[in-house]
Amino acid sequence: MSSTTRYICVSEEVVLSKATFETEYMVLESNRIIGFYSNVPEENQTPIGHHYFLLMKKGIPCFQDRVFRSISFYAKDHDKVLHVYPGHMNVHGNEYNFIRFRQSEFDDVMGMLSYFETRNIEFVKSKRFSSVKTVIQFKELVQMEEIMPNVYRDKSAHHVFFLPITIDIEFLKFDKMLSFIRNNCDFKHFEASLVYSVNRNYQIDDFAKIYSPNCEESRLVEFEENFFKAAKEFDYL
């Protein structure tokens, strides 16, 4: 089966709270939304990666380009492979840029701050923050391998799958459809994000990014039929 590397834009709903450790800057952490795995055995309840978010001020021209350039220089100088990506969120009525990274990469991100500052990226200082559920959007590099027709797996995360979507849909409608699928189509214990990438013809390819700790891979081919069933239910076709 074939594989391809893509920069994707991910939209997903997360619960954000202030990091439990002390730091000069505003760092948030994500937690899974409660309820997806209540009937799954405890050993299989691992959520998709727990991440940190370092908040930055809005209004920086070409923000994402500056972030990618900063990361590239740092990674080259320190011979690192990092999973640090730019994005944005709206929380408590305020818009923020952010970088999203793994817990294990916290020290590298702190060491990277001067690289960002060189490119006039400013950071939000630590302050009070109450937990909130919100939709975030970020860019991420993934290598997709096709494991069966129209079913792709993330080569670096074997419980993450990408299923093509042929319906032009925004996240709030997508999320509503996913709730319908969980409640009516015997697909219950999974997390889902809406993903798009731009192909070489400058066209958008949309995917449902599916994470399940106990996935029956053979059933992934049923998702498209259930997705269309949900679309018909809400007159989205």
C-alpha positions in Angstrom: 0.0 0.0 0.0 1.1 3.6 -0.7 2.1 6.3 1.8 2.3 10.0 1.6 3.5 12.9 3.8 1.1 15.8 4.3 0.8 19.0 6.2 -2.7 18.9 7.6 -4.9 21.4 9.4 -6.7 19.8 12.3 -9.9 21.1 14.0 -10.8 19.4 17.2 -12.6 20.0 20.5 -10.5 19.8 23.7 -10.8 20.7 27.3 -8.0 23.2 28.3 -6.7 24.0 31.7 -3.7 25.9 33.0 -0.6 23.7 33.4 -0.1 22.6 37.0 3.5 23.7 37.2 4.9 27.2 37.6 6.2 29.0 34.6 6.7 32.6 33.5 4.5 32.1 30.4 0.9 31.0 29.9 1.0 27.3 29.2 -2.2 25.3 28.9 -2.7 21.5 28.9 -5.3 19.4 27.1 -7.4 16.6 28.6 -9.8 14.3 26.8 -13.5 15.1 26.9 -15.1 12.8 29.5 -17.4 10.0 28.4 -16.0 8.3 25.3 -14.4 5.4 27.1 -16.7 4.8 30.1 -17.5 1.3 28.9 -14.0 0.4 27.7 -11.7 -1.7 29.9 -9.4 0.6 32.0 -6.2 -0.6 30.3 -7.6 0.6 26.9 -8.7 4.0 28.0 -5.6 5.9 26.9 -6.6 9.1 25.1 -5.0 10.6 22.1 -1.8 12.4 23.1 -1.9 14.8 26.1 -0.4 18.1 24.9 0.8 21.5 26.1 0.0 24.8 24.4 2.2 27.9 24.8 0.1 31.0 24.1 1.3 33.8 22.0 -0.1 37.2 21.1 -2.3 37.7 18.1 -1.6 40.1 15.2 1.8 38.8 14.2 2.1 38.8 10.4 2.9 35.4 8.8 2.8 33.8 12.3 2.8 30.2 11.1 5.8 30.8 8.7 7.8 32.4 11.6 7.0 29.5 13.9 8.0 26.8 11.3 11.2 28.8 10.6 12.1 29.1 14.3 11.5 25.4 14.9 13.6 24.4 11.8 16.6 26.4 13.0 16.4 25.1 16.5 16.0 21.5 15.4 19.0 21.8 13.0 21.1 23.5 15.7 20.3 20.8 18.3 19.9 17.8 16.0 16.4 17.2 17.1 13.2 15.8 15.6 10.3 17.7 17.1 6.5 17.6 17.0 5.9 21.3 17.6 3.1 23.0 15.5 1.4 26.4 15.2 -2.3 27.0 15.7 -5.0 29.3 17.1 -7.9 29.2 19.6 -10.6 31.4 21.0 -11.0 31.0 24.8 -13.0 33.2 27.2 -13.7 35.6 24.3 -10.0 36.2 23.4 -8.1 35.0 20.3 -4.7 33.5 20.7 -2.0 32.0 18.6 -0.2 29.0 20.1 2.3 26.3 19.6 1.2 22.8 20.4 3.8 20.2 21.6 4.2 17.0 23.5 4.8 16.9 27.2 8.2 15.3 26.6 9.2 18.4 24.5 8.6 21.0 27.1 12.3 21.6 27.8 13.1 22.0 24.1 10.3 24.5 23.7 11.6 26.6 26.6 15.0 26.4 24.9 13.5 27.5 21.7 12.0 30.8 23.0 14.9 32.9 21.9 14.4 31.6 18.4 10.8 32.8 18.4 11.8 36.2 20.0 14.3 36.8 17.2 11.3 36.7 14.8 9.3 39.1 17.0 6.9 36.5 18.4 5.7 37.6 21.8 4.4 35.3 24.5 1.5 35.7 26.9 2.6 36.0 30.5 1.2 33.6 33.1 -2.1 34.6 34.6 -5.3 33.1 36.0 -7.2 30.8 33.7 -10.3 28.7 34.3 -10.8 25.4 32.4 -12.8 25.6 29.2 -14.0 23.3 26.4 -13.2 24.9 23.0 -12.4 24.1 19.4 -8.8 24.5 18.4 -7.1 24.5 15.0 -3.5 23.7 14.3 -1.1 22.5 11.6 0.6 19.1 11.8 2.9 17.0 9.7 1.8 13.4 9.3 2.8 10.4 7.2 -0.3 8.5 6.1 0.0 4.9 4.9 -3.0 3.3 3.1 -3.8 0.1 4.9 -6.9 -0.6 2.8 -8.8 1.3 0.1 -9.6 4.8 1.4 -8.4 4.0 4.9 -5.1 5.5 6.1 -3.1 5.1 9.3 -0.7 7.6 10.9 2.7 5.8 10.6 3.8 7.4 13.9 0.6 6.6 15.8 -0.9 3.3 15.0 -4.3 4.0 16.7 -4.9 7.1 14.5 -6.6 6.7 11.2 -7.7 9.1 8.4 -10.9 8.5 6.5 -11.6 10.6 3.4 -14.7 12.8 3.5 -16.4 13.9 0.3 -18.9 16.2 1.9 -17.9 19.9 2.3 -18.5 20.3 6.1 -17.4 22.7 8.9 -16.4 21.5 12.3 -19.6 22.3 14.2 -21.7 20.3 11.7 -19.0 17.6 11.7 -19.1 17.3 15.5 -22.9 17.0 15.4 -22.7 14.2 12.9 -20.2 12.4 15.0 -22.5 12.5 18.0 -25.2 10.9 15.8 -22.9 8.2 14.7 -21.9 7.3 18.3 -25.5 7.2 19.4 -27.0 5.4 16.4 -24.4 3.4 14.4 -22.6 1.2 16.9 -19.5 3.3 16.6 -19.0 4.6 20.2 -15.5 4.7 21.7 -13.5 7.0 19.5 -12.2 10.5 19.3 -12.5 12.4 16.1 -11.1 15.6 14.5 -11.8 17.3 11.2 -8.8 17.5 9.0 -7.9 19.0 5.6 -4.8 19.3 3.5 -4.1 21.0 0.2 -3.1 18.7 -2.6 -0.8 19.4 -5.5 -3.6 20.8 -7.5 -4.4 23.4 -4.8 -7.6 21.5 -3.9 -8.7 20.6 -0.5 -8.8 17.0 0.7 -10.9 16.5 3.8 -10.6 13.6 6.3 -12.1 12.4 9.5 -9.1 11.8 11.9 -10.2 8.9 14.1 -8.5 7.7 17.3 -9.6 4.6 19.1 -7.6 2.7 21.7 -9.3 -0.6 20.8 -10.1 -0.1 17.1 -11.5 -2.9 14.9 -9.6 -1.9 11.8 -11.8 -4.0 9.5 -14.8 -1.9 10.5 -13.3 1.4 9.4 -14.7 0.9 5.9 -18.2 1.2 7.5 -17.5 4.8 8.5 -18.3 6.4 5.2 -21.8 4.8 5.0 -22.5 5.9 8.6 -21.2 9.4 7.9 -23.6 9.8 4.9 -26.4 8.4 7.1 -25.7 11.2 9.6 -25.5 13.8 6.8 -28.9 12.8 5.5 -30.3 12.9 9.1 -29.4 16.6 9.3 -30.0 17.6 5.7 -26.3 18.4 5.1 -26.1 16.8 1.6 
